[in-house]
């Protein structure tokens, strides 16, 4: 899921932006490195739990139906990493903080991009 989001970001960069070439080179290095390490693969249980958490956030008025669709990948990353006992590193404080509140027990390290 994370590789998919990184790849999507790679292809969504604005070709007219002068920073795109350098940014794509850096993203390519990250993708190459990810191909060499063990990745966490979501299970059926992770998918079900991610959707259950999003439904709960929707019922509590935290996420609209559209926001739940947009956040499915993040919820799936969170539930998968939580199950594996790994630490998730993200700058997305808004969505992952809500996911953590709805489903405590994950380890999340937040950072502010430079």
C-alpha positions as CSV (number, residue, x, y, z in Angstrom):
1,X,0.0,0.0,0.0
2,X,2.8,2.4,0.9
3,X,4.7,1.6,-2.2
4,X,1.5,2.3,-4.2
5,X,1.1,5.7,-2.6
6,X,4.7,6.6,-3.2
7,X,4.5,5.5,-6.8
8,X,1.3,7.5,-7.2
9,X,3.1,10.6,-5.8
10,X,5.9,10.0,-8.3
11,X,3.5,10.1,-11.3
12,X,1.4,12.9,-9.9
13,X,4.4,15.4,-9.8
14,X,3.9,18.4,-12.1
15,X,6.2,17.8,-15.2
16,X,6.4,21.6,-15.6
17,X,7.8,22.2,-12.2
18,X,11.6,22.5,-12.3
19,X,11.9,20.5,-9.1
20,X,10.2,17.4,-10.5
21,X,13.2,15.8,-12.1
22,X,15.2,15.9,-8.9
23,X,12.2,14.8,-6.8
24,X,11.5,11.9,-9.1
25,X,15.2,10.8,-8.8
26,X,14.9,10.8,-5.0
27,X,11.6,9.0,-5.0
28,X,13.1,6.4,-7.4
29,X,15.9,5.8,-4.9
30,X,13.4,5.2,-2.2
31,X,11.4,2.8,-4.3
32,X,14.6,0.9,-5.2
33,X,15.5,0.6,-1.5
34,X,12.0,-0.6,-0.6
35,X,12.3,-3.3,-3.2
36,X,15.2,-4.7,-1.2
37,X,13.6,-4.8,2.2
38,X,10.9,-6.8,3.9
39,X,7.5,-5.2,3.5
40,X,4.3,-5.6,5.5
41,X,1.6,-7.1,3.4
42,X,-2.0,-6.4,4.5
43,X,-4.1,-9.4,5.5
44,X,-7.9,-9.9,5.0
45,X,-8.2,-8.9,8.7
46,X,-6.3,-5.7,8.1
47,X,-8.7,-4.8,5.3
48,X,-11.7,-5.5,7.5
49,X,-10.3,-3.6,10.4
50,X,-9.4,-0.6,8.3
51,X,-12.9,-0.4,6.9
52,X,-14.4,-0.9,10.4
53,X,-12.3,2.0,11.8
54,X,-13.3,4.2,8.9
55,X,-17.0,3.4,9.3
56,X,-16.7,4.2,13.0
57,X,-15.1,7.6,12.2
58,X,-17.9,8.2,9.7
59,X,-20.6,7.5,12.2
60,X,-19.0,9.9,14.7
61,X,-18.9,12.6,12.1
62,X,-15.1,12.7,11.8
63,X,-15.0,11.6,8.1
64,X,-17.4,12.1,5.2
65,X,-18.1,9.2,2.9
66,X,-15.7,10.7,0.4
67,X,-13.0,11.2,3.1
68,X,-13.4,7.6,4.1
69,X,-12.7,6.5,0.5
70,X,-9.7,8.9,0.3
71,X,-8.3,7.6,3.6
72,X,-8.7,3.8,3.0
73,X,-5.0,3.4,2.0
74,X,-3.9,5.2,5.2
75,X,-6.2,3.1,7.4
76,X,-4.9,0.0,5.7
77,X,-1.3,1.1,6.3
78,X,-2.1,1.8,9.9
79,X,-3.9,-1.5,10.7
80,X,-1.1,-3.5,8.9
81,X,1.7,-1.7,10.7
82,X,-0.2,-2.0,14.0
83,X,-0.6,-5.8,13.6
84,X,3.1,-6.2,12.7
85,X,4.1,-4.2,15.8
86,X,6.2,-1.9,13.6
87,X,6.4,1.9,13.9
88,X,4.7,4.0,11.2
89,X,6.5,7.3,10.3
90,X,4.3,10.0,8.7
91,X,3.8,13.7,8.3
92,X,0.0,13.2,8.0
93,X,-0.9,14.1,11.5
94,X,-4.6,14.9,10.8
95,X,-5.6,11.5,9.4
96,X,-3.3,9.2,11.4
97,X,-4.1,11.0,14.7
98,X,-7.8,10.2,14.1
99,X,-7.0,6.6,13.2
100,X,-4.9,6.3,16.4
101,X,-7.8,7.6,18.5
102,X,-10.3,5.3,16.9
103,X,-8.0,2.3,17.2
104,X,-5.3,2.7,19.9
105,X,-2.3,0.5,20.1
106,X,-0.4,1.4,17.0
107,X,3.0,3.1,17.1
108,X,3.2,6.3,15.1
109,X,6.1,8.7,14.8
110,X,5.0,12.1,13.4
111,X,7.4,14.5,11.7
112,X,7.3,17.9,10.1
113,X,8.8,18.0,6.6
114,X,11.6,20.5,6.1
